[in-house]
């Protein structure tokens, strides 16, 4: 029975820790062949996703007590294509920004 109480306590604390996340739901359907955690210190976590041997996505998350954010970088053909930044600054304030990058050879009209 004491083990059950520890499990319940763990699940309760885990729920409390994930509450600060941004809530951003990524619609990425690409299947990656490998992922690697690059940093995971002081509330910052950086993960690199590979498809075959090429970097295809980088995620950077910060989870704090009053502020949290997620930044996702999408890479195609070794070029930054799209960036998503989402943050939750208070229970009722949510911010999301998308940036798109053109190839240096593309003409912007």
C-alpha positions, 0 to 999 in steps of 0.5 A: 500500500505505501507504494501506491501512495508514492505512485499517486504522489508522483503522478500528482507532482508530475501533473503540477510540473506540466501545468506551466507548459505552453499547450502548443500542439504541433501538427508535425507528421514527419517521421524522424529516424533519430532524436537527440537531447542536446541540453537539459539544464535549468528549465531549458531542453533542446532536442534535435530530430534527424531524418536519415542523417540530416537535421530536420527539426530542433525544439527548444523548451523552457518551463518556469514557474511563471513563464514557459515557451516552446520554439520549434525550428524546421529545416529542409535541405540544410536551410531554415524554412519555418519557425514557431514560437509559443509562450504562456505568460500567465493563465490567461495570456498565450502568445504564438508567432510563426516565421517563414524564411525564403530561399536566398534565391527567391524573389520577394515581391 
